[in-house]
Amino acid sequence: MYRDLRRMHTEWRDVISLADYIILASRQAVKMAIEADRTSLACRNRCTSNFGSFEVGRQTCSNPDVGVSQTLPHGHDPNGVNELTQLFDLTPRQAVALLGK
């Protein structure tokens, strides 16, 4: 997915940084997922796609393809919830939501 975003960003590189483009694309993907699920009983009256305003200003690093690589926990990782709660100061419930357990 990162490669696809890099490829799509070339058209906009004079207008918005790669960092901002990735964040904006991610926000749009979440909005689309919420809208697609809006009819479900679990989502009814609780789901919102209002994320507030988007502000540009992040800068693309000089070489975004090279750098520190860290693997984040995934749904099959038995320690994933603990890692996310410690790394990002999340509640266990929030960590489970991110992992999709």
Steps between C-alpha positions, in 0.01 A plus 500: 500500500787739576637455148157577354474817707849606391403446137173694536676782688722591202214699348464707819861530622515874425184560703518268803777305671506121487448495878185713474379301198525171692312645798231650277458171311475309829233735633301457179526120523365505856214730397410267213503197732272675749260605226492144363419363848255773602200269455625231739337469841838533675571830326155660506498835688859455622717522190622832372727593214552856625872527574516878513711709271814379327807718519806464279852560622673165538807464285617202302837377626791502256480125436167355620584149375799454730506534875417335825280201445281382783243226476181582685288231663232325297186305580678164526759627748415381854686800648346752259257655746772551761740650247244747366386608846861569600621656173205730439341538845181328384241323708478124444163557329655747254789262429259212426306727262819578309612139487162368398501218753 
